[in-house]
Amino acid sequence: MSIRKVAIATAFIVASLTAARAEGVRPIEAKSIGLGAVSGVAYYTAERDGLHVVTTLAEGKDGTPIRVVSVLAPGQRVVLSTPLAGAVEISRQGDSLIVRKATTATN
């Protein structure tokens, strides 16, 4: 296989993975979150008053877990951050939930 074909195949795979991430998270599907030494998961359920997002984080295996519950209406978001490891944004776009690395914690 030529280098050009490998490069095109690699670009297609990367584009496919990026597109899959842009689709967001399905209800009850856990999405991993990493903020340096702090990590955990987020999931949601669709309720009458909005998307109920449950995020559970802990530092390492022995850290005390912290649970953050938020209800997001369309267009709303919540940002979780640590001083050294950056931020993760959980946002609602229509009926979809998007989890992504935030550029800043204060936007």
Residue pairs with C-beta under 8 A, 6 or more apart in sequence:
21 100
22 98
23 96
24 93
24 96
24 97
24 98
24 99
25 31
25 42
25 43
25 44
25 96
25 97
25 98
25 99
27 43
27 44
27 45
27 46
28 43
28 44
28 45
29 43
30 41
30 42
30 43
31 41
31 42
31 43
31 99
32 39
32 40
32 41
33 39
33 40
33 41
33 42
33 55
33 57
33 80
33 88
33 99
34 85
35 57
35 80
35 81
35 82
35 85
35 86
35 87
35 88
36 82
36 84
36 85
36 86
37 59
37 60
37 85
38 57
38 58
38 59
38 63
38 82
38 85
39 57
39 58
40 55
40 56
40 57
40 58
40 65
41 55
41 56
42 53
42 54
42 55
42 56
42 90
42 99
43 53
43 54
44 51
44 52
44 53
44 54
44 72
44 97
45 51
45 52
46 52
46 95
47 71
49 71
50 71
50 72
50 73
50 76
50 92
51 71
51 72
51 92
51 95
51 97
52 69
52 70
52 71
53 69
53 70
53 71
53 72
53 78
53 90
53 97
54 67
54 68
54 69
55 67
55 68
55 69
55 70
55 78
55 80
55 90
56 65
56 66
56 67
56 68
57 65
57 66
57 68
57 80
58 64
58 65
58 66
68 78
68 80
70 78
70 90
72 78
72 90
72 91
72 92
72 97
73 92
74 92
74 93
74 94
74 95
75 92
75 93
76 91
76 92
77 89
77 90
77 91
77 92
78 89
78 90
78 91
79 87
79 88
79 89
79 90
79 102
79 105
79 106
79 107
80 87
80 88
80 90
81 87
81 88
81 102
81 105
86 101
86 102
86 105
87 101
87 102
87 103
87 104
87 105
88 99
88 100
88 101
88 102
89 98
89 99
89 100
89 101
89 102
90 97
90 98
90 99
91 97
91 98
91 100
92 98
